[in-house]
Amino acid sequence: MSVKFKKGETVIYPQHGACVVMGTKKMEAFGEKKEYLVLQTVINEMVLKVPVDMAADVGVRPPVSADELEDLVSVLAKPDPRVPSNWSRRFKNHQEKLKSGDVYQVAEVVRNLAARNRDASLSAAERTMYERARVNLVSEISPALKVSAEEAEAYLDEALAKGVLKPAKAAKKSAE
């Protein structure tokens, strides 16, 4: 199955978040001529080349629609996620979710690590994972809402504030 993306369109690449389709290019690799999708990541402007016939297999997909963001907020706003207490199991579980490229699983990782960060400090590896997952999620929310990365980040923080980050917000409200 081949997915058709147009030049200039925003797509999501699981490990790198939002990318802009720069076009396609015929290239030879491993003795085979193939058509490649040329993508530029939004985050650090890296250029990726994915064989067109493999794009769907590696998880290249359109970003979520504005309608789907409501479902995303409900994932982010879930108050008490159940997460393995064993560090290595939890880390592996989160890595698998990030690799899936599924926006809802990435949202779960962001939510789970935000909750963990609230209750205890994150390890360096988990902090890095949390930052990367947040950046990928922001890069997906931004085109869906047609807003800047900063506004998408505020949207993400508001969604988290409805659930896992509630205690800090509740304290602030009572002070007003």
KOLDREN-408836 format. One record per residue: x, y, z of N, C-alpha, C in turn. Coordinates in pm, whole numbers, plus 50000, padded with zeros to 5 digits. Layout:
<pts>
XYZXYZXYZ
...
</pts>
This chain:
<pts>
500844988150000500005000050000500885012450000
500645021349909501455033449902500585045449938
501145054150019500415065950064500905077749980
499995085649929500385097149847500355109949929
501505116349937501595129250006502055139549906
501505151649918501855162349825502965171149881
503735177049791504805186249830504215197649912
504885201050023504435211850109503495207250221
503005194950210502075189450311502855185950438
502185186950553502795182850679502385168550707
503375160150741503125146250777503815143550910
503485132350972504115128551098504985116351073
506235117251118507165105951113507365102051259
507055089451298507025085651439508185090551526
509415088451487510525092351576510875107251571
510375114251472510805128251455509685138551460
508445134151477507345143751483506965149051346
506525161551342506035167351217507175169651117
506875166950991507815168950881507065175450765
507785182850684507195188750564507675180450445
506735176650358507095169050238507785178550141
509055175550110509815183950017509625179249872
509145166849858508905161149726509325146649724
509495141249602509975127549588511215127849500
512015117349512513265116849436513585102349406
513935099549280514365085949244515825084649284
516125074349361517505072249405517825057349399
519125054649392519555040749393520155037749529
519685027049590520235022549717520235007349716
521315001649760521454987049764521174980849627
521644987449521521504982249385520094982949328
519204990149397517824991349351517465005949332
516785008849219516285022549201514895023149262
514695032849350513395034249415513015048849424
511735051249439511235064749461511215067249612
511805078549653511865082049794511055094549822
510445094649938509725106249989510775114350064
510965126950027511955135450094511215144250195
511585142550323510905149650431511895158350507
511455169950549512285178450635511585179650769
512295175850876511665176551008511455191151047
510345193651113510005207151157510895211151275
511195201451362511905204351485513355208651464
514175200451401515575204651385516025204951239
515065205751150515315207151007516265196750950
516095184450994516855173250941516105168150817
516845163150717516195157850597516165142650606
514985136950587514795122550591514365117950452
514845106150412514405100450285513835086650314
512565085050280511855072550309511365066750176
511675053750150511135047850026509605049450027
509055054449916507625057049906506825044549942
507285032749893506545020449919506655015650065
507535022050144507715018350285507145028850380
506695040150328506235051250412505185046950513
504185039550469503115035150560503685025350664
504595016650621505185006550711505975012950825
506685023950797507465030450903506595040150984
505345041850942504425049751023504235064150978
504705067750858504475081350808502975082750784
502395093250842500945095050834500605109850841
499375113250805498945127350818498825130850967
498955143551004498775147451144497305145751184
497055145751315495665144651361494875156851315
493575154751304492695165951266492305173451392
491775185251374491315193251489490265185551569
489415177651501488385169751569488995159251660
490095153251615490735142751694491445148251818
491695161251820492375167151935491555165652063
490245165152050489385163352167489695149952235
489875139552153490225126352206491605126852270
492495134452208493865135852258493845142452395
493025152852410492905159752539492385150152645
491445141452608490925132152709492005122252754
492925118652666494045109952705494975117752799
495285130052761496205138352841495605142052977
494295143752982493635148453104493275137353202
493535124853164493205113653255493995115553384
493325116153500493995120153624495055110653680
494795097653690495775088953756496155077053670
497115078953583497515067953495498175056653574
497935044353530498615032853591499875030253511
501015030753578502315029353513503145019553595
503915010753529504765001553607505705009453698
505875004753823506775011853915508235008153887
508444996553825509794992253789510325001253677
511475007953702512005017653607512225011953469
512925000553459513254995153327512004990753251
511024985153321509784980953256509024993353207
508975003553291508275015953257508935022553136
510275023253139511025029753031510805022352898
510885008952902510695000752782509275002552729
508295002652819506895004652785506715018052713
507305028652768507215041952706507935042352571
509095035752562509815035452434508965029052324
508305017952358507455011052261506325020252214
505725027452307504625036552272505125047652179
506315053052207506845063652122507165058351982
507715046351975508065040351846506855037751760
505705035151824504485031951750504085043451658
504425055651699504055067251619502595071051636
501855063151713500445066151737500335078151831
499645088351787499575100951863498995098952003
498065089652017497455087352148498445080452243
499295071752188500305065252271501395075252311
501755084252220502725094752253502135103652364
500835106652353500155114652454500175107552590
500015094252589500075086552714501445088052780
502495087352698503865088652751504045102452814
503605112852744503705126452797502955127552929
501715122452931500895122953052501545115253167
501995102953139502585094453243503845100853301
504685106253214505935112253262505675125553333
504645132853289504285145353358503815141953500
503015131353513502525127153644503685122753733
504595115253675505755110353750506635122053794
506785131753704507595143553733506965151553847
505635151353856504915158253962505195151654097
505215138254098505335130754223506775127854266
507665126754171509075123654200509865129354084
511165130754104511895136453990512185125453888
512215129253763512485119753655513985117053647
514325104953604515735101853579516145109753454
517435110853431517915118253312517325112353184
517295098953175516775092353054515285095253037
514535094853148513095097553139512845112353108
513665121253161513515135453133513705138052983
514755131852926515035133152782513845127752702
513325116152742512185109952675510965119152684
510745124952801509605133852824509705146052732
510885152152728511075164052643510835160652497
511385149352451511225145352310509765142352277
509095135352368507695131952345506845144652340
507145154252429506415167052430506615174552299
507865175052254508175182252130507435175752012
507435162352007506725155351899505225158151904
504675158252024503245160752040502905175152001
503735184552044503525198652008503595200351856
504545193351793504695194551647503485188651574
502725180351643501505174651584500285183451614
500225189051732499095197551772499105210451689
500285215951668500445228651598499745229151462
500025219651368499315220251239497815217151251
497445208851350496025205451366495215217751406
495805226151492495115238251537495455250451451
496435248451362496965259451279497465270951368
498295267251468498855277051560500375275051570
501045284451637502485283551655502825272551754
504085268651759504555258351853504285262851997
504475275652025504255280852160502795279152201
501875282552108500455281152137500065266452153
500685257852072500415243452082500915238052216
502035243352263502585239152393501655243552506
501115255452495500155260452596498915251452597
498465247452479497305238552465497595225252535
498805219952513499235207352576499255208752728
499825219852777499895222152922498495223452984
497575229952911496195231252960495525217652971
495775209052871495195195552873495755187652991
497055188653015497675181653128497155187153262
496875200153265496385206653387495005201453427
494255196153331492925190753360493005177553436
494165171053429494295157853492495505156853582
496605151653526497785148553607498425160553676
498275172353621498915183953683497945192253766
496775186353797495735193553870496165199054006
496845191654093497135196754227497775210754230
498755213154147499415226254144498425237054101
497605233954001496625243653952495555246454057
495125236254128494085237854230494595247054343
495845245454377496445253954481496475268554436
496785270454308496855284054252495475290454253
494435282754218493065287954213492585292554350
492895285054456492425288754589493135301354640
494295304354586495045316354626494445329054564
493695327154452493135338854381491985345254455
</pts>
